[in-house]
Amino acid sequence: MKLVTAVIKPHKWEDVRAALETIGITGMTVSEVSGYGRQKGHTEVYRGAEYDITLVPKIRIEILVDEDDVEPVIDTVVKAAQ
C-alpha cells in the first residue's frame, strides 16, 4: 500500500474528484489547507489598501492505493488538476 498526496487549487477539486471516480477511486481524505509555492503569495486590494496574502488556500488530497495503482492515480490527478 502507498499513500498518494496531492495539493491542488480549490477550483480544480471537482475535476480531480470526478477523474478519480472514473478510474475507480472512491475513498480519499480531503483537507482544506493553506500554503504557497513559487509565487510566494500575492497582493490584494481591499477598500483602497493593499494587503500581502502570503498563504494561499489549497486542497490536500490523500489517497491510499495498492502499489500497482500508484502511477494511474498520479497521472489522473496531474491531468485533471492542470
C-alpha positions as CSV (number, residue, x, y, z in Angstrom):
1,M,0.0,0.0,0.0
2,K,1.1,3.5,-0.8
3,L,-0.1,6.9,0.3
4,V,-0.5,9.4,-2.6
5,T,-0.8,13.0,-1.5
6,A,-1.7,15.9,-3.8
7,V,-2.1,19.6,-3.2
8,I,-4.3,21.3,-5.7
9,K,-6.1,24.6,-6.3
10,P,-9.6,24.7,-4.8
11,H,-11.3,25.4,-8.1
12,K,-9.8,22.1,-9.5
13,W,-11.3,19.9,-6.8
14,E,-14.4,18.8,-8.6
15,D,-12.4,18.0,-11.8
16,V,-10.0,15.9,-9.8
17,R,-12.7,14.1,-7.8
18,A,-14.6,13.2,-11.0
19,A,-11.5,12.0,-12.7
20,L,-10.6,9.8,-9.7
21,E,-14.1,8.3,-9.6
22,T,-13.8,7.3,-13.3
23,I,-10.7,5.1,-12.5
24,G,-12.5,3.6,-9.5
25,I,-11.1,5.6,-6.6
26,T,-13.9,6.4,-4.2
27,G,-12.1,6.6,-0.8
28,M,-9.9,9.6,0.0
29,T,-9.2,12.2,2.6
30,V,-9.6,15.8,1.7
31,S,-8.4,18.8,3.7
32,E,-8.5,22.5,3.3
33,V,-5.0,23.8,3.8
34,S,-3.0,27.0,3.2
35,G,0.4,27.4,1.7
36,Y,2.5,28.9,-1.1
37,G,4.9,27.7,-3.7
38,R,7.0,29.6,-6.2
39,Q,4.6,32.6,-6.2
40,K,5.2,33.3,-2.5
41,G,1.6,34.5,-2.1
42,H,0.1,37.5,-3.8
43,T,-1.3,41.0,-3.1
44,E,-4.9,42.1,-3.0
45,V,-6.6,45.5,-2.7
46,Y,-9.4,45.8,-0.1
47,R,-11.1,49.3,0.3
48,G,-8.1,51.0,-1.3
49,A,-5.5,49.4,0.9
50,E,-3.1,46.8,-0.5
51,Y,-2.6,43.6,1.6
52,D,0.0,40.9,1.1
53,I,-1.6,37.4,1.1
54,T,1.3,35.0,2.0
55,L,-0.8,31.9,2.4
56,V,-2.9,30.8,-0.5
57,P,-5.9,28.4,0.1
58,K,-5.4,24.9,-1.3
59,I,-6.9,21.5,-1.2
60,R,-4.9,18.5,0.1
61,I,-6.0,15.0,-1.1
62,E,-4.7,11.8,0.4
63,I,-5.4,8.5,-1.3
64,L,-4.3,5.1,0.0
65,V,-3.8,2.7,-3.0
66,D,-2.2,-0.6,-3.9
67,E,1.4,-0.3,-5.3
68,D,0.1,-1.2,-8.8
69,D,-2.3,1.7,-8.8
70,V,0.1,4.5,-7.8
71,E,1.0,5.5,-11.4
72,P,-2.5,5.6,-12.8
73,V,-3.7,7.7,-9.7
74,I,-0.8,10.2,-10.1
75,D,-1.4,10.5,-13.8
76,T,-5.1,11.1,-13.3
77,V,-4.6,13.8,-10.7
78,V,-1.9,15.6,-12.7
79,K,-4.1,15.6,-15.9
80,A,-7.2,16.8,-14.0
81,A,-5.5,19.4,-11.9
82,Q,-3.8,21.2,-14.8
